[in-house]
Amino acid sequence: MTVKKYENTYIITLEPYAKTLHADKLVNDCKLLGLNIEPILELSREGEYVIKVLDNVPYREVVKYIRNLDYVCHIIRLCTTIEYTEDIDYISNLSRQVLQEAISDISCSTFKVLTKRIYKKFPLTSVDLNKELGARLIDLCRVNVVDPDCYVYVEIREDKILLGYACREGYVKARECVPQELISNIVALVDNPLTVYEIMDLVQFARALNLKLRLLDRTGSVAERLREACSKLGVKKVDVVELCEDVDECLRDVDVIVVLSQYARHGESLLEVVSEYITRGRKVMLVVGNEVEDVGLDIRDRAHYEVRLGPCTGQAMRSVIALSYAVGIILFSALRRASGRSTVCS
């Protein structure tokens, strides 16, 4: 079987919005950064370029250069290509060589296998191959599937397989965002969501922020709607979403309960007060009704605050919009409070 080794060669994956970017732009942009490259077009595909760095620049330095290009997602050191095979032992042996090279090059102490299974007729799924290779390489390095030092990369195409590795900063693109410790102090509760599409919006919102979301199932039909929503979204399990069957279960383990309602007397200035609880590590629950009905009396009776969203009209909002609006105010206020600045808003 033909095995081809590569030096100073990298797989550059592009952000989705840049998948049709022309190779000349990548070459010119890298040149402006001081890095001379040429694309290997026979190995490239849409959304992904394989490039050769013409100067002898270490991998981590290459990453520092290319990380200045916002449209680049992953920067992977390409070590080997082979003809397509389904021989797991053979792929495992080459993966072992890749990990050994990574240990020598970037001094990693933990790793994770990442498989991109472009050719869907390969007999193992990406997850299964990740597990199989990880089990075979664990004697070389400790596995860490959450935040590894090194990613062993396997890309399976119809005619060939590409193998390489990436350091953490080469694979994980750092993006500024709201500190997760603030979001972890917020729990959202939706009182008996009525439609599949409403739940789809809520699930996507919770997943995007990694926000804890509880759904109160008063009628016994929310569970089925949740399953259908997840099916439509193509997700099997959403860890941040919890289905509850009674009010006590919904309201547990929180310090402050805030009902968001068009009928409340007080405006969103109270949400600035809530931000103080969050910065002090207290758990705050935001409660909204569904697309048609407001929050039930049994929850309102136990709430510490009721807040009317919207500075003027007080009109009803869709559940996901109400939550996103409130979370935005709270996080903005909490960040300003944490930085020691005034939280007064006009």
N, C-alpha and C positions, 0 to 999 in steps of 0.2 A: 504494500500500500504506500502511495506517495505521501511523504511528509515534507512540508516546506517550513523552514525556520525563518524568522524575521528579526531584524535588528532595527532599532529606532523607528518602529512602525506602530501606528496607533489607530484604533477604531474611534471615530468621533461621531457620536449620535447627536442629532439636532432636536431642538424643541419642536413640538408639533406644528407651530405656526411657521417654522422655517424649513419644513421637510423638502420643499422644492428649491431650496437655495442652490445656486450654481457653484460649482467647484472653484471657479475663478474668484468669486467673492471671498471664499474661505482662504484661498491662497494669498490674495492681496491683503486681507485683514491681518493674517498672521505675519506677513512681511512687514506691515506697518508696526506691528508689535515687536519686531526684531527676530522673528522666527521664520526661517526658510523651510518651506515644505513643498511637496508635490503629491497630488492625489494618485492613488492606485485605483484607477477607474474600474478595472476588471474585478476588483473585490468590493467596490462600493455599490450601494443600492439606495433607493429613495429614503431620505431621512437619516442616512448613515454614510459617512465617507471614511475610507481607509486612507491614511496619509503616511508618507515617509518624511521624517525630519532629516534634512540634508546635512545639518551640523550635528556634531556629537554632543547632544544636550541630554543630561540626565532626565529620567522620567518625571520626577517631582518638579523640575524646572519647566519642563514642557507644560505640565498642568498649570503652573503659575502664569505662564504666558497666555494659554488658551482660555483660562477662566475669565479673562477680560472680555471675552466675546459672549454677550448675553444669550445669543441664540444657540450656544453649545450646551448640551445637557450632560453627557458622559464622555470621559476621556479614558480610554482603556488601552493598555499596552498589549499589542498583538504579538504573541509568541510563536504560534504554530497554526498552519492550516493542513487539513487532511481531506482526502476524498470521503464522500459520504459513507458512513458505516453505521450499523446497528450493534456493533460489537462493544458492549459496555466495558469489558475488561480492557480493551484497547483504548477507549476514551478515558477510562480511569487512569491508566498508566501515563498517558500524555498530560492529564490534569495534574497528576502528581508532580511531573516535571515542571509544570507551570507554577504550582504552589511553592516548590523548592526554589525556583528562580525568584519568586516574589519575596520569600523569606530572606533571601540573600540581598535583594535589591532594596526593599523598603522596610526591612526589619520588623515584619508584622508578627504579632503573637496570637491573633485571632483571625478567623476567616469565615466566609460564607460563600456557598456556591450559587451562582446566578445563571440560569439557563434561559436563552431566548430561542424558543422552538418555532422557527419560521415555517419549517416543513412539518405540517401537521400529521403526516403519516408516520413520523418517527414513533416507535411503539410505546415509549414512556412519555408521560406528560412532563412538563417542565418541573412541577413540584416533585414528582416521583424521581426524576433524574437528579434533582438537587439533593434529595435525601440519600439516594444511592451513592453518589459521588462523595457527599459529605461524610458518610459512614466509612468510606474507604480511605479518606484522607485525614481522618481525625488523629491518627498516630503522629502526623507531622506537625499539627497545629491545633489549637483549641477552637471549637466552633462557637461563633456568636452570631446569631441570626438577626439581632436587633441593631447593633452598632459595631461591626467588625473593623479591624484594621485593613483587611484585604478582601477583595471580591474576586473569586475565581470565576471567570466568564466563559461560558460555552454557548456558541451560537450555531444552531443547526439549520442548514439550508438544504435544498434538494440535492445539490451536487457536491457540497463540501461542508466541513465543520471548522469553525474558527475558535481558537482557544487563546485566552489571555488573562490578564489580571489588572485590577485597578486598586489604587490606594483609596482611603476614605474620601479625601478631598477631590480625587479624580472621578469618583462615581457619585458622591452625594454633593449636590449643588446647594451651597449655603444660601438661604434666603432670609431676609429680615422678616420677622413676624411678631405677633403678640406673644408675650411669654406664656408658655403652657401652664405655669403654676397659677396664673390668674384665671384662665379658662377652666382649670380643674376645680375651681371653687364655685362654679356655676352649674346648676342642674335645671334643665328645662322640663316642664310638664305640660302636656297637651291633653285637655279634658275631652275624651271620647272622639277622636278624629273620625270624620264621616266618609271620606273618599280615599280611594287608592292614590290618586294624584296628589292629594294633600299630604299623605304619608310619604310619598316619593320625595316631595320637596323637603319635608322635615328630615328624612333620612340623609339626603344629600347634604343638607345644612349641618347636621350633627357630625357626619363623617368629615366634612371639610374642616371644621374647627376642632375635631376630636372632643366634642361637647357631649356631656351625658344627657340623654334624652329619655324621658319616661312617657309612655302612652297609657292613659287610663281607659280600660276597656269596660265601659258600663253596660254594654249591650251583648257582649260575647261575640261580636263580629269583627272587632278590630284586629284580632290575631290573624284571621284569614286575609284581611286587607293588607296587613303588614307582610305576610308571605307573598302576596301577589305583587306588592310594591317592590320587594327585594328581587323577585323574579324578573320584573320589567327592567330593573336597574342592573341586572346581571350579577348580583352579589348573593352569596349563600348565607352569610352570617354577618351581622353588624354588631360588634361588641359594645358600642356606645349606646345602643338602643335597648330599652328594657320595657317589656309589657307588664302592666300591673292590673290586677282585677278588683282592688278596693282602694279606697282613699287612704287608709292607714298605711298601706304598703307604699303608695305613691309618695307620701309626705315624710317618710322615715329619713333619718340621717341627715337632716338639714337644720340650719340654725335660724334662718330667716326665710319666710314665705312671702312672695310678692305677687299679687294678682294683677295682670295687665288687662284692662277692660275699658271699653269706650264709655262705660257708665260711672267710672270712678271720679271722685271729686278732685283729687290731687293730680297735678301734672308731673312730667318726667323729671322735674328737679329732685324728686325723691330718689331717683335712680343714682344721683350723685351721692346721696346718703348711703345707698346700698353699696356703692363702690368702696366705701370705707371698710365695710365688713369683709369684702373680698381681699383687700390689701392686708387685712389682719388675719387672713387664713380661715375666715368663717365661711360655711357653706350656705349659699344663697340659692333659693329655688324661684324661678320665674314661671308663672302659670298663665296659660292662655286657653281660651275656649277653642272650639272647632270652627269650621268655615261658616256655620250657621248659628250655633248656639254659644252663649257666653258661659263663663266659668260657673259651675254649680254652687249653690248655697253651702253645701257641706264643706267645700274647700274654702269659700270666702270667709266662713265663720272662724276658720283657723289661721287665716292669713294675718301677717303683721302689717302689711301695707296693701293698698289698692292704688294703682297708678293709671291715669288716663294718658294714653299716648297721643301725640300730635299736639303742638302748642296752641293751635287755634280751634280746629274743627272738632276734634274728638271723635271723628268718624271711625267705624270699624276697619280693622286691617285683617288681611289674611294671616293665619296663624304663624307661618314661617316668616312673613314680613314683620309682624309684631315682635317676634323673638329676635330677629336680626337687628331691628331698630333698637330695641332695648339693650341687647348685648353690646352693640356698638357704643351707645352712650355710656354704659357702665365701664367698659374697658378703656375708653378714652379718659373718663374721669379717674379711673384707678391708676392709669399710667401717669397722668399729670400729678396725682396725689403722691405716687411713689417717687416722682422726681422732685417733689417739694414745691411744685408750682401751684398757683391758684386753680381751683376747679370751677370758677364762676363762668357760666356760659350765657351768651346773649340769647 
